[in-house]
Amino acid sequence: MQKILALICVVMLAGCGSPGTPQSTAKKAAGPSKVVAATDATFDTEVLKNSGPVVVDLWAIWCGPCRILGPVMDELSDEMDGKIKFVKVDIDKNKALAEKMKVEGIPLLIIFKDGKEIDRSVGVRPKEDVRAWLESKIK
């Protein structure tokens, strides 16, 4: 039982850095991420008033799966530049927005088109699955 508890602790802590560590710590040769950080104050401008498709990644620094998804979102933001806008929201720093978005689990991806939510996905998925999901929703 102790070995199982120890393994659970290791898995839960995997990828977690110290507070203040950015969601994605991986350095990419492609350059800086095109993911925009939004807040309670900027969400309407960054997402709801945007006429094109936007995917919002709601995450938290303490969430291991969120820290796994962060680099995937960074890569997709580079690869899908011009097709969809990528936005991230730290739910711990933007509690009003997290409540408004009815966040019940993270990581949570929400796709908006013309300011309206069209789909959402909870949890980590492989990059190609996320890409296929995004492409199917923004046509």
C-alpha positions as CSV (number, residue, x, y, z in Angstrom):
1,M,0.0,0.0,0.0
2,Q,2.8,2.4,0.8
3,K,4.4,1.7,-2.6
4,I,1.2,2.6,-4.3
5,L,0.8,5.8,-2.4
6,A,4.4,6.8,-3.1
7,L,3.8,6.1,-6.8
8,I,0.6,8.2,-6.8
9,C,2.5,11.1,-5.2
10,V,5.3,10.8,-7.8
11,V,2.8,10.8,-10.7
12,M,0.9,13.8,-9.2
13,L,4.0,15.8,-8.7
14,A,5.5,15.0,-12.1
15,G,6.1,18.1,-14.1
16,C,5.2,20.5,-11.3
17,G,7.6,23.3,-10.8
18,S,7.9,26.0,-8.2
19,P,5.1,28.6,-8.0
20,G,5.6,31.2,-10.7
21,T,6.9,28.7,-13.3
22,P,5.3,29.3,-16.7
23,Q,2.9,26.6,-18.0
24,S,5.3,25.6,-20.7
25,T,9.0,25.5,-19.7
26,A,10.1,23.7,-22.9
27,K,12.2,25.9,-25.2
28,K,11.4,25.4,-28.9
29,A,13.6,26.2,-31.8
30,A,10.6,27.6,-33.7
31,G,10.6,30.7,-31.5
32,P,8.2,32.1,-28.9
33,S,4.8,30.7,-28.4
34,K,1.8,32.5,-30.0
35,V,-0.4,31.6,-27.1
36,V,-1.9,34.7,-25.5
37,A,-2.5,34.9,-21.7
38,A,-5.9,36.3,-20.9
39,T,-7.3,37.5,-17.6
40,D,-10.7,38.3,-16.1
41,A,-10.2,41.8,-17.5
42,T,-9.0,40.9,-21.0
43,F,-11.1,37.8,-21.8
44,D,-13.9,39.6,-23.6
45,T,-11.4,41.4,-25.9
46,E,-9.1,38.4,-26.5
47,V,-11.9,35.8,-26.9
48,L,-15.5,36.9,-27.0
49,K,-15.0,39.9,-29.3
50,N,-12.8,38.0,-31.7
51,S,-14.6,37.2,-35.0
52,G,-12.5,34.1,-35.7
53,P,-12.1,30.8,-33.9
54,V,-10.4,30.8,-30.6
55,V,-9.3,27.9,-28.3
56,V,-9.0,28.7,-24.6
57,D,-6.8,26.5,-22.4
58,L,-8.0,26.8,-18.8
59,W,-5.2,25.5,-16.5
60,A,-3.4,25.8,-13.2
61,I,0.3,25.7,-12.2
62,W,-0.3,22.8,-9.7
63,C,-2.0,20.6,-12.4
64,G,0.3,18.0,-13.8
65,P,-1.9,17.2,-16.8
66,C,-2.1,21.0,-17.5
67,R,1.6,21.2,-17.6
68,I,1.7,18.3,-20.1
69,L,-0.8,20.0,-22.4
70,G,0.9,23.4,-22.3
71,P,3.7,22.5,-24.7
72,V,1.2,20.8,-27.0
73,M,-0.8,24.1,-27.2
74,D,2.5,26.0,-27.8
75,E,3.4,23.8,-30.7
76,L,-0.1,23.9,-32.2
77,S,-0.2,27.7,-31.9
78,D,2.8,27.8,-34.1
79,E,1.6,25.2,-36.6
80,M,-1.9,26.5,-36.8
81,D,-1.0,30.2,-36.9
82,G,-3.6,32.2,-38.9
83,K,-6.2,29.4,-38.6
84,I,-7.1,29.7,-34.9
85,K,-6.2,32.0,-32.0
86,F,-4.7,30.3,-28.9
87,V,-5.5,31.7,-25.4
88,K,-4.6,30.4,-22.0
89,V,-6.2,31.3,-18.6
90,D,-4.7,30.5,-15.2
91,I,-7.8,29.6,-13.2
92,D,-6.2,30.4,-9.9
93,K,-5.4,34.0,-10.9
94,N,-8.8,34.4,-12.7
95,K,-11.3,32.9,-10.4
96,A,-14.3,34.9,-11.7
97,L,-13.6,33.7,-15.2
98,A,-13.2,30.1,-14.1
99,E,-16.6,30.4,-12.4
100,K,-18.2,32.0,-15.4
101,M,-16.8,29.3,-17.7
102,K,-18.2,26.6,-15.3
103,V,-14.8,24.9,-14.9
104,E,-15.3,21.6,-13.3
105,G,-12.1,19.9,-14.4
106,I,-8.7,20.9,-15.9
107,P,-7.1,21.1,-18.3
108,L,-10.1,22.4,-20.1
109,L,-10.1,23.4,-23.7
110,I,-13.0,25.5,-25.0
111,I,-13.4,26.5,-28.6
112,F,-15.2,29.7,-29.4
113,K,-16.3,30.9,-32.8
114,D,-17.6,34.4,-33.3
115,G,-17.7,34.9,-29.5
116,K,-19.8,31.8,-28.8
117,E,-18.7,28.5,-27.3
118,I,-19.0,25.7,-29.7
119,D,-17.3,22.8,-27.9
120,R,-15.2,21.8,-24.9
121,S,-12.8,19.0,-23.9
122,V,-11.5,18.1,-20.5
123,G,-8.2,16.3,-20.0
124,V,-4.9,15.6,-21.8
125,R,-5.0,14.2,-25.3
126,P,-2.2,13.6,-27.8
127,K,-1.3,16.5,-30.0
128,E,-2.7,14.9,-33.2
129,D,-6.0,14.3,-31.4
130,V,-6.2,17.9,-30.2
131,R,-5.3,19.1,-33.8
132,A,-8.0,16.9,-35.4
133,W,-10.6,18.1,-32.8
134,L,-9.7,21.7,-33.4
135,E,-9.8,21.4,-37.2
136,S,-13.1,19.6,-37.1
137,K,-14.7,22.4,-35.1
138,I,-13.3,25.4,-37.0
139,K,-14.4,24.5,-40.5
